[in-house]
Amino acid sequence: MTNEQQIIHIIQTTPTLMTILHLIQDCHLKQGALAAGSIRNTVWQVLSGQPVQLGSDIDVVFFDPERPASDDLQIYQHLTSKAPEYQWQVKNEVYMAHYNFADNPEFTSVTDAIGHFVETPTCIGAFLDGDRVQLIAPHGVDDLVNFHCRPIPYYCQDTKHLAIYQQRMAQKQWQHQWPQLKIIDF
């Protein structure tokens, strides 16, 4: 089984993630996907033999230049009405390119946006194509399944960018929950 197949298997056998993917699919969002922590944490929990608990926001991302940023709130409200037990976070990635740096180029797709998340194991997304789970993994999945956390190349270009990664690592303290996690700093 490849690392990608292993992650797909983990998602498919985690009923909560499958429910979330179906809820996202029902929203009919352009390039809509579940991304980041929900997948990352679930993979790490399963691979560590820990019970699966969604302790973070449910990050729903999509890419639709025709929708105003204000639609994020409507989608959030819709998802909250369907499944209030989750802490939804909805972002049209068309408007997120300048989140950390004003000079960042505009994103061209949801894959491009996910590829700009700060650290490699967080650069993961999943969506349903019919009933099949598809992954979005612009930096691959090896770091995720091997418990390696490193900044993406964009955040290695200078100390200003690297500081964002270092601040996240200090704040998240993931190694307390997953002691086998190797935090790689540059």
Secondary structure, DSSP 8 states (H G I E B T S, - for coil): --HHHHHHHHHHT-HHHHHHHHHHHHTT-TT-EEETHHHHHHHHHHHHT------S-EEEEE--TTS-TTHHHHHHHHHHHH-TTS-EEEEEGGG-TTSS-TTS----SHHHHHTTSSBGGG--EEEEETTEEEEE-TT-SHHHHTTEE-B-GGGGSSHHHHHHHHHHHHHH-HHHH-TT-EE---
